[in-house]
Structure formats: C-alpha cells, structure tokens
Amino acid sequence: MPQADTAKRFDALHRWAAENHHLPTDACDLQLAAGDASFRRYFRLRLPDGTTRMLMDAPTPQEDSRPFAIIAGRWQAAGLPVPGLHALDLEEGFIELDDLGDEPLQVRFHGDAEPDTLAWHDRALSLVHELQNRAGPHDLPVYDAALLSRELALFPEWCLDEWLGVTELPPGWNTLCEALIDSALAQPVVTVHRDFDAMNLMVHRDGLYLIDFQDAVAGPISYDPISLLRGRYCRFPPERFSAWIEAFRLQAIADGRLPSTTTTETFLHQAQAMAAQRALKVLGIFCRLTLRDGREGYLERLPHFLGHLEESLAGLPDHEAFRDWLTTTFRPLLEARLMASGIDPGARP
C-alpha cells in the first residue's frame, strides 16, 4: 500500500477508535504493534484509563474481515480461547479486539530439545484437540481437492518458475500431487485453523490464545498438528514427531474424531503426506511473498521448509524420482540462489 494511503488509513482508524470510546482523538494513543503476511496491520490502542485494546486494520478490498468476525464469535461461544471483539466496521476493515500482549508462542522456545519447548508443544497440541472437539466444521469453506491442488501449484509457479527459472515440472510431480491430495481427502473432516503455527498462538496470562483464524476450513484432521510440529521455528527428530502423532491419534480415537480402526501406520502416513503438501505450499507462498508482495525475511526460511519436506517424503513409500530430484537438482539450485542473494542457506532463521 502506498505510504500516503497508509497514513490516511491510520488517521481514519484513529478517528474511528476515538469515536467508539467517545473521546477526542488526542486522548487515544495508537501505536503500530505488528504486521503480517497479508495486508493486515495491528495497532495497540491505549485509552486514558490505561485500558489497552488491539485494533486490526484490514483494508478492503484486499482483505475481507467477515470470516474472522464470524469465526471469532462462534469459537468464543464454543469456549475456545480467542480474542473478544469490541467494535466492528467491516466496510472499512476495522476491528477492535482484546489485547493479548506481545508474546507469540515461539518466544517460549529455547532450543528444539529443551523441556520447555517440548512442553509448550504439548500444550499447543492439546489446544488442537479442543478446537476439533468444540468447533464443528459446518459452514466453513471445504478444504477440497481443488484447493489442495491450487496450493500445490504454488510450488512450481512461484518457487521453481518465478524464483529459480525452472520451467519444467519435477519428475513424478503429478503422481506425487495426486497421492498427497488423495491422502488428505481420505481423512476425517474437522475444523482446521490452517496456520496453526507458533506465531498464531499468543501466550496470555500463561494460557494459549488462537489468532489469525480467518482462513479456517473444514478439512483433514492431521493438518493443524503438522502445521505446529513442522512449522517455522523448530525441527524435531523423526522419533519425536512420530511419538506426538501417535499420541494425537490415540486421543482423537478416544474422543471419537478418528475411527478406532485407524492404525498407527495409517495415521502417520497421512500426517507425513499432509506435512509434505503443506511444505510444498509454503515454499511457493514464501517465494510469492518475496517476489510479488516485496516482503522480506521469507527466503531465509526456505531451507527450513525444504528440510521439513525431505523428512516428510522420507516417511512415504514411492516417489523416488521426486525425492532424488530434490536432492540432486532442487537443493543445489536453491542454495546457490540464496547465496547469490546474500543469504547463508545453512543459517538458522
């Protein structure tokens, strides 16, 4: 958004907040708190009595705040930890929310193997169970074959073609995509946050709160667990990942979300396939954010998600041609392109 338009929206947001609280504008302190990968920005509003709120600026037509508002109301009614809504102007894209502070979950991570890191992941997985048990997937968009396919297509379009200049599809690509989509569609359908990574879980009063859930869908049961366990901030050994997935399977069976006939091998296979699909999507999205939207800091994370992709595919049978291509062709190309951009592909982002 041009700087002049940004300033105009800030002024309009400031006036809107002041009017909501029947105060003059200069009595409301408004400071930028955060931005995200979309056009949304977040501001902290401090009122004269010391109360703070978070204001979401989601400019239309680039952003539609209606799904966020609808889902927030439903999930709050279901007893889920989400920020309360205090004021809405959906035509302008302004929302006033509870202030949950400045501590996303990744701030609590201090090394992949540290007990506190593992314990917070356990707590976050418990929240996935709560979400799936309390919030039904009715009225949410369906995570269907068409959406899964569009997400997978981001990898060849943006990562290969636009960023690396590779115009040919990888060997075995179509077969891999078909297998990943079939695996996703074979799973029970639940409410899916769709970006259940640590950055979208806020630690507030020692509890975990869900944010950025506007893209929630009705989709595969394994999607949110793998979003967390193969997310931006940690890399866990295969045995740790498998143990978490097995514990999740057992709890989901006990709760009735998974059929009791779902074996350890079947669910682990589905989780690995889901993780591979998401890793491919993320590789494409991060390149698109860089090239199309001019965002910084995403290319540095490509090796991390390539590692997730390799680990996921290692847990799946077949697809040898694609796995070989990743090792012999894609990884060298990616690392060379990163180094040419002044990025150390071996550095931890």
C-alpha positions in Angstrom: 0.0 0.0 0.0 1.4 3.5 -0.9 2.7 5.5 2.1 0.1 8.2 1.6 -2.8 5.6 1.6 -1.2 4.0 4.7 -1.2 7.4 6.5 -4.9 8.0 5.5 -5.9 4.7 6.9 -4.1 5.3 10.1 -5.9 8.6 10.6 -9.2 7.0 9.8 -8.6 4.1 12.2 -7.5 6.6 14.9 -10.7 8.7 14.5 -12.9 5.5 14.4 -11.4 4.3 17.7 -11.8 7.7 19.4 -15.5 7.9 18.3 -16.2 4.4 19.6 -14.9 5.4 23.0 -16.5 8.9 22.9 -13.1 10.6 23.2 -11.2 13.2 21.3 -8.5 11.7 19.0 -5.6 13.1 21.0 -6.9 11.2 24.1 -6.3 7.9 22.3 -2.7 6.7 21.9 -2.4 4.5 18.9 0.9 2.7 18.1 1.8 0.1 15.4 2.1 -3.3 17.1 2.6 -5.8 14.2 2.0 -6.6 10.6 1.6 -10.0 8.9 2.0 -11.7 5.6 -1.2 -10.2 4.3 -2.3 -6.5 4.0 -3.5 -6.5 7.7 -1.8 -4.4 10.3 -2.3 -4.3 14.1 -2.2 -1.3 16.3 -2.3 -1.1 20.1 -4.8 1.4 21.4 -4.2 2.9 24.9 -7.1 4.6 26.5 -6.9 7.3 29.2 -7.8 4.9 32.0 -4.9 2.6 31.0 -7.0 0.1 29.2 -5.4 -1.3 26.0 -7.0 -2.9 23.0 -5.7 -4.2 19.7 -7.0 -2.7 16.5 -6.9 -4.7 13.3 -6.7 -2.7 10.0 -7.6 -5.0 7.2 -8.1 -2.7 4.1 -10.8 -3.6 1.7 -11.0 -4.9 -1.0 -7.6 -6.7 -0.3 -8.9 -8.2 2.9 -12.3 -9.5 3.9 -12.8 -9.3 7.7 -16.2 -11.0 7.8 -14.8 -14.6 8.1 -12.6 -13.5 11.0 -15.5 -11.8 12.8 -17.9 -14.7 12.2 -15.4 -17.4 13.3 -14.4 -15.4 16.4 -18.0 -15.2 17.6 -18.6 -18.9 17.0 -15.4 -20.1 18.6 -15.8 -17.8 21.6 -19.3 -19.2 22.1 -17.8 -22.7 22.0 -15.5 -21.8 24.8 -12.3 -21.6 22.8 -9.6 -19.1 23.7 -9.9 -16.3 21.1 -9.8 -12.5 21.5 -13.1 -10.9 22.2 -14.5 -8.4 19.6 -15.4 -4.9 21.0 -16.2 -3.0 17.8 -16.5 -3.7 14.1 -16.6 -1.7 10.8 -16.5 -4.4 8.2 -17.0 -2.0 5.3 -13.8 -0.2 6.3 -12.0 -3.3 7.6 -11.6 -2.0 11.2 -11.9 -4.3 14.2 -11.3 -3.6 17.9 -10.1 -6.7 19.8 -8.9 -7.8 23.2 -5.2 -7.0 23.7 -3.4 -10.4 24.2 0.0 -8.8 24.6 3.2 -9.2 22.6 4.2 -12.8 23.3 3.6 -15.3 20.5 4.4 -18.9 21.4 7.8 -19.0 19.6 9.1 -16.6 22.3 8.9 -19.5 24.7 11.0 -21.8 22.5 14.7 -22.1 23.7 16.1 -24.9 21.5 14.3 -27.8 19.8 15.2 -30.3 22.5 14.6 -28.1 25.6 12.0 -29.4 28.0 10.1 -26.1 28.0 9.9 -26.1 24.1 8.5 -29.7 24.2 6.1 -28.9 27.0 4.7 -25.9 25.1 4.2 -28.0 22.0 2.3 -30.5 24.2 0.0 -27.6 25.4 -0.5 -26.4 21.8 -1.5 -29.9 20.6 -4.0 -30.0 23.5 -5.5 -26.9 22.0 -5.8 -28.6 18.7 -7.9 -31.3 20.4 -10.1 -28.6 22.0 -10.6 -26.8 18.6 -11.6 -30.0 16.9 -13.8 -31.2 19.7 -15.6 -27.9 20.4 -15.9 -26.2 17.0 -17.8 -28.1 14.3 -16.7 -27.6 10.7 -20.2 -26.7 9.4 -20.4 -23.5 7.3 -16.6 -23.4 6.9 -15.2 -23.5 3.3 -14.3 -27.0 2.4 -10.6 -28.0 2.0 -11.4 -29.9 -1.1 -9.3 -31.3 -4.0 -9.4 -28.1 -5.9 -8.0 -26.0 -3.0 -5.3 -28.6 -2.2 -4.3 -28.6 -5.9 -4.1 -24.8 -6.1 -1.9 -24.8 -3.1 0.4 -27.4 -4.5 0.6 -25.4 -7.8 2.2 -22.6 -5.9 5.5 -24.5 -5.7 6.1 -24.9 -9.5 4.7 -21.5 -10.3 6.5 -19.3 -7.7 9.4 -21.3 -6.3 10.5 -23.1 -9.5 9.5 -20.8 -12.4 9.4 -17.3 -10.9 12.2 -17.6 -8.4 14.6 -20.3 -9.8 13.7 -20.0 -13.5 12.9 -23.7 -13.8 10.0 -24.2 -16.2 9.8 -28.0 -16.3 7.8 -29.9 -13.7 9.9 -32.1 -11.5 9.9 -35.9 -12.3 7.0 -37.6 -10.6 5.3 -34.3 -9.8 1.8 -35.2 -11.0 1.9 -38.6 -9.3 3.0 -37.0 -6.0 0.3 -34.4 -6.1 -2.4 -37.0 -6.7 -1.2 -39.1 -3.8 -1.0 -36.2 -1.4 -4.5 -35.0 -2.3 -6.0 -38.5 -2.1 -4.4 -38.9 1.4 -5.8 -35.6 2.6 -9.3 -36.4 1.4 -9.2 -39.8 3.0 -9.0 -38.3 6.5 -11.9 -37.3 8.8 -13.1 -33.7 8.3 -12.7 -31.4 11.3 -12.3 -27.7 11.9 -8.9 -26.6 10.6 -7.2 -23.4 11.7 -5.0 -23.7 8.6 -2.0 -21.9 10.0 -1.6 -23.4 13.5 2.0 -22.3 13.8 3.5 -20.8 16.9 3.3 -17.3 15.6 -0.6 -17.6 15.6 -0.7 -18.7 19.2 -0.4 -16.0 21.8 0.7 -16.6 25.4 -1.5 -14.5 27.6 -1.8 -14.9 31.4 0.0 -18.2 30.9 -2.7 -19.5 28.6 -2.7 -20.0 24.8 -5.0 -18.0 22.6 -5.8 -18.5 18.9 -5.4 -15.6 16.5 -5.4 -15.2 12.6 -8.0 -17.9 12.1 -9.8 -16.1 9.2 -8.7 -18.8 6.7 -10.2 -21.7 8.8 -11.7 -24.5 6.7 -13.4 -27.9 7.1 -10.5 -30.2 6.3 -8.2 -33.1 7.2 -7.7 -34.0 10.9 -3.9 -34.1 10.7 -3.5 -30.6 9.2 -3.2 -28.5 12.3 -0.9 -30.9 14.2 1.6 -31.0 11.4 1.4 -27.2 11.0 2.7 -26.9 14.5 5.2 -29.8 14.5 6.6 -28.9 11.1 6.3 -25.2 11.4 8.6 -22.2 11.2 10.6 -22.4 14.4 11.6 -26.0 15.3 13.0 -29.1 13.7 12.3 -32.3 15.6 13.8 -35.8 15.0 11.6 -38.3 13.3 11.1 -40.3 16.5 9.8 -37.2 18.4 7.5 -36.3 15.5 6.1 -39.9 15.4 5.5 -40.0 19.1 3.5 -36.8 19.0 1.5 -38.0 16.0 0.8 -41.4 17.8 -0.4 -39.6 21.0 -2.6 -37.4 18.8 -4.1 -40.5 17.1 -4.9 -42.2 20.4 -6.6 -39.1 21.8 -8.6 -38.5 18.6 -9.8 -42.1 18.7 -10.8 -41.7 22.4 -12.7 -38.5 21.5 -14.4 -40.1 18.5 -12.8 -38.0 15.9 -10.9 -40.9 14.4 -12.3 -44.4 13.7 -10.9 -46.9 16.1 -9.7 -48.9 13.1 -7.2 -46.2 12.2 -3.8 -47.8 12.7 -0.5 -46.2 13.8 1.0 -46.7 10.4 -2.1 -45.3 8.5 -2.3 -42.1 10.6 1.5 -41.5 10.5 1.4 -41.9 6.7 -1.4 -39.4 6.5 0.4 -37.0 8.7 3.6 -37.3 6.6 1.6 -36.7 3.4 -0.2 -33.7 4.9 3.2 -32.3 6.0 4.6 -32.7 2.5 1.7 -30.9 1.0 2.0 -28.0 3.4 5.8 -27.7 3.0 5.4 -27.5 -0.8 2.7 -24.9 -0.4 4.8 -22.8 2.0 7.9 -22.9 -0.3 5.7 -21.4 -3.0 4.0 -18.9 -0.8 7.3 -17.6 0.7 8.6 -17.0 -2.8 5.4 -15.3 -3.8 5.5 -13.0 -0.8 9.1 -12.1 -1.7 8.6 -11.6 -5.5 5.1 -10.3 -5.8 4.5 -8.6 -2.5 8.0 -7.3 -1.8 8.1 -8.9 1.7 11.4 -9.5 3.4 12.6 -12.4 5.6 10.9 -15.2 3.9 13.7 -16.5 1.6 15.8 -17.2 4.7 13.2 -19.8 5.8 13.2 -21.8 2.5 15.9 -24.3 3.7 14.0 -24.9 6.9 10.9 -25.9 5.0 12.9 -27.9 2.4 14.2 -29.9 5.4 10.6 -30.5 6.5 9.7 -31.6 3.0 12.5 -34.1 2.8 11.7 -35.5 6.2 8.0 -35.8 5.3 8.8 -37.6 2.0 11.2 -40.0 3.7 8.2 -41.3 5.6 6.2 -42.1 2.4 6.7 -45.0 0.1 7.3 -44.5 -3.6 8.0 -41.0 -5.1 11.7 -41.9 -5.5 12.1 -39.8 -8.7 10.8 -36.7 -7.0 13.0 -37.3 -3.8 16.1 -37.8 -6.0 15.3 -34.6 -7.9 15.0 -32.7 -4.6 18.5 -33.9 -3.5 20.4 -33.7 -6.8 18.7 -30.7 -8.5 16.4 -28.6 -6.3 18.6 -28.3 -3.2 21.7 -27.2 -5.1 19.7 -24.7 -7.1 18.0 -23.3 -4.0 21.2 -23.0 -2.1 23.1 -21.3 -5.0 20.2 -18.9 -5.5 20.2 -18.0 -1.8 23.9 -17.4 -1.7 23.6 -15.2 -4.8 21.1 -13.2 -2.8 23.5 -12.8 0.1 21.7 -15.4 2.3 23.5 -18.2 4.0 21.4 -21.4 3.3 22.9 -23.1 6.4 22.0 -20.4 8.8 19.0 -20.8 11.2 16.5 -18.1 10.5 
